[in-house]
Amino acid sequence: MKKMFPFALNDIVREGLDKLVPYDAHHYPGVVKLDANENPYPFPAELAQRLGELIGGEMLSRYPDGDATALRQDIAAYLGVKPEQIMVGNGSDELILNILLTFGTGGRVFITNPTFSMYRIHSLVAGAKPIPVPRREDFSLDIPALLCYARKPDARVVFICSPNNPTGNASTLEEIEAILQAVNCLVVVDQAYLEFGGQDCLPLLQRYPHLVILRTFSKAFALAGLRVGYMIGNADVLRQIKKVKQPYNLNAFSQAAARLVLANREVFNQQIQEIINNREQLWQELQGLAGVTPYPSVTNYILFRTNYESKAVYQGLLQKGVLIRRLGGPELPGFLRVSVGTPADNRLFIQALTEVLAELGGKQDVPGA
Ligand SMILES: *Cc1c(COP(=O)(O)O)cnc(C)c1O
C-alpha cells in the first residue's frame, strides 16, 4: 500500500467553518414533492416550448450580459423603479451571500429566528457573526429586542423575512418602518413569497436608503430550476455589492427565461390564485385532523405541529411517498412544514398523514408533546 502524504487538512480550513454544516438539499426522485415551496403546477406547455426555442447560437457560445440589462429593465418596469435599483442573482441565495460579503464580514448580522436558514449559513461563509434574535411566541418580530441589538456599532445587517419562511406569517409595513427608523445598518427584507400574501415593502424604498428587498422567480413564477432572484435597493448600495458579484453570475438562458415569464405573468397569476385557494382548503383539512395544529399562513406552505415526534411523522410520510420539510432545533421542536401542492398532491398528503398518525397512535398510548 502506498503511504499518503501527511496533510493536516484541519490546519488550513478557515476558522469559523467548523460551526457550519453543509446545507443538505434532500433529493428524492419520484415522491410527491411538498418540501421546497415550489410552484406545483406543470410549467405551461406553450411557454416551455418557447423557452426551448430560445436555446442556441450565441446564447450558448458567448458570455452572458453580466449586467443583465434587458432583464433588469423588465423587472424595473414591472415594479415601477429604475434599472439601477435592481440587481439580479443566481437565485436570491446568491444575493444574500453577496450582501453579506459586502457588508457583513467582521461584523454582526441579526437574524429573526425561526427563519430561512441561508441567512445564518451565508453569514458564517462571509465571516460575519450571526446573532439570533428570537421572534415572539406567535412568530411576530420582537422589535424592542431587535433594536436593542441592532443599534450597536458593529451591527451591519438585519434580515427580516416577510412573509416568513417557515412560519408563514408576515410583518406589517409599520413594523418594518419602525426598524428602519431606528437603525443605521442595512435592513434586508426577503419577500420571496410576496406574490402569495403580505405587504409589499417597495413604498418604503423612497425614504429609506438602507432598505434592500429580495424577491425571486423560484416560488410563484415557477423557475426554481433556473435560479433567478433579484434585489431592489438604493443604487449606491447596489454599486457596492457589484464589487463582490461574480461578473457573469446569471446565465444567458436564465436571463431570457425570466424575461419570458415576466412577459407572460398572467398565466402564473392564475396559478397563484389557485395555490392560495388550495392553501385555505389544505389548512382546513389539517385543522380537522385530531392532534394536528396548523399555523396561519399567507404563503404557499403551512407550518404545523402534531402530537408525535416530527421525525416519525416525516419518515412515515416519506415511506408513503410524500416528502415534506422537517424543522427542529430549539425554536421549532416537533414542527413540520408542508408546501401547498395541487389539489391532487394535497389529497395524497392528507391521506398519508392520516394513516401515519393512526399508525403512530397505535404504537404509543401517551403521545409526547
Ligand atoms: C426559497 C427562498 C429563497 C431562495 O430563493 P432562490 O431565489 O431560489 O435562491 C429566498 N428566501 C426565502 C425566504 C426562501 O424561502
The ligand as an SDF file (V2000), in Angstrom:
LIG
                    3D

 15 15  0  0  0  0  0  0  0  0999 V2000
  -36.8280   29.8240   -1.3250 C   0  0  0  0  0  0  0  0  0  0  0  0
  -36.3510   31.0320   -0.6230 C   0  0  0  0  0  0  0  0  0  0  0  0
  -35.3350   31.8290   -1.1340 C   0  0  0  0  0  0  0  0  0  0  0  0
  -34.4390   31.3080   -2.2160 C   0  0  0  0  0  0  0  0  0  0  0  0
  -34.7960   31.7080   -3.4070 O   0  0  0  0  0  0  0  0  0  0  0  0
  -33.8650   31.4370   -4.6690 P   0  0  0  0  0  0  0  0  0  0  0  0
  -34.1500   32.6660   -5.4530 O   0  0  0  0  0  0  0  0  0  0  0  0
  -34.3540   30.1870   -5.2790 O   0  0  0  0  0  0  0  0  0  0  0  0
  -32.4420   31.3570   -4.2380 O   0  0  0  0  0  0  0  0  0  0  0  0
  -35.0090   33.0140   -0.5190 C   0  0  0  0  0  0  0  0  0  0  0  0
  -35.6280   33.3760    0.6080 N   0  0  0  0  0  0  0  0  0  0  0  0
  -36.5690   32.6100    1.1580 C   0  0  0  0  0  0  0  0  0  0  0  0
  -37.2070   33.0420    2.4110 C   0  0  0  0  0  0  0  0  0  0  0  0
  -36.9550   31.4160    0.5660 C   0  0  0  0  0  0  0  0  0  0  0  0
  -37.8480   30.6420    1.1500 O   0  0  0  0  0  0  0  0  0  0  0  0
  1  2  1  0
  2  3  1  0
  2 14  2  0
  3  4  1  0
  3 10  2  0
  4  5  1  0
  5  6  1  0
  6  7  2  0
  6  8  1  0
  6  9  1  0
 10 11  1  0
 11 12  2  0
 12 13  1  0
 12 14  1  0
 14 15  1  0
M  END
$$$$
